[in-house]
Amino acid sequence: MNHREFILVAKQDIKEYTHGIETNYLEKGESLTVTEDDFEKLQKNETIERWTREGMVKIDKYMFENEVAYTQVTVEYGTRKLGQRKNK
């Protein structure tokens, strides 16, 4: 199974608004990893939502640098034997 993880770099501070309090979710230059589905939503000008401990952050593509790095990950599952001998 293959999938891609996209690494977005914030070009501005991204704020979280919770119960009337403004805090930094990401500071300028920090990175955020998103799935391929979320990346495609951002490309279509949609907003993605990230849940935090206290609330939620709404993120759009203009909060990040235009050039995005990605990592393609291959996941393989299987089974192996330990080579145990039968006890008599």
For each residue, the residues with C-beta under 8 A, 3 or more apart:
1: 74 75 76
2: 72 73 74 75
3: 35 36 72 73 75
4: 36 39 70 71 72 73
5: 33 34 35 36 70 71 73
6: 33 34 35 36 38 39 68 69 70
7: 31 32 33 68 69 70 71
8: 31 32 33 34 42 64 65 68
9: 29 30 31 64 65 68
10: 13 14 26 27 28 29 30 31 32 63 64 65
11: 28 63 64 65
12: 28 63
13: 10 24 26 27 28
14: 10 24 25 26 57 59 63
15: 22 23 24 25 57
16: 22 23 24 25 52 54 55 56 57
17: 20 21 22 55
18: 21 23 52 54 55
19: 54 55
20: 17
21: 17 18
22: 15 16 17
23: 15 16 18 54
24: 13 14 15 16 27
25: 14 15 16 50 52 57
26: 10 13 14 30 32
27: 10 13 24 30
28: 10 11 12 13
29: 9 10
30: 9 10 26 27
31: 7 8 9 10
32: 7 8 10 26 59 64
33: 5 6 7 8
34: 5 6 8 38 39 42 48
35: 3 5 6 38 39
36: 3 4 5 6 39 40
37: 40 41
38: 6 34 35 41 42 48
39: 4 6 34 35 36 42 43 68 70
40: 36 37 43 44
41: 37 38 44 46 47 48
42: 8 34 38 39 45 46 48 59 60 61 64
43: 39 40 61
44: 40 41
45: 42 60 61
46: 41 42 60
47: 41 58 59 60
48: 34 38 41 42 58 59 60
49: 56 57 58 59
50: 25 56 57 59
51: 55 56
52: 16 18 25 55 56 57
53:
54: 16 18 19 23
55: 16 17 18 19 51 52
56: 16 49 50 51 52
57: 14 15 16 25 49 50 52
58: 47 48 49
59: 14 32 42 47 48 49 50 63
60: 42 45 46 47 48 63
61: 42 43 45 64
62:
63: 10 11 12 14 59 60
64: 8 9 10 11 32 42 61 68
65: 8 9 10 11 68
66:
67:
68: 6 7 8 9 39 64 65
69: 6 7
70: 4 5 6 7 39
71: 4 5 7
72: 2 3 4
73: 2 3 4 5
74: 1 2
75: 1 2 3
76: 1
77:
78:
79:
80:
81: 84
82:
83:
84: 81
85:
86:
87:
88:
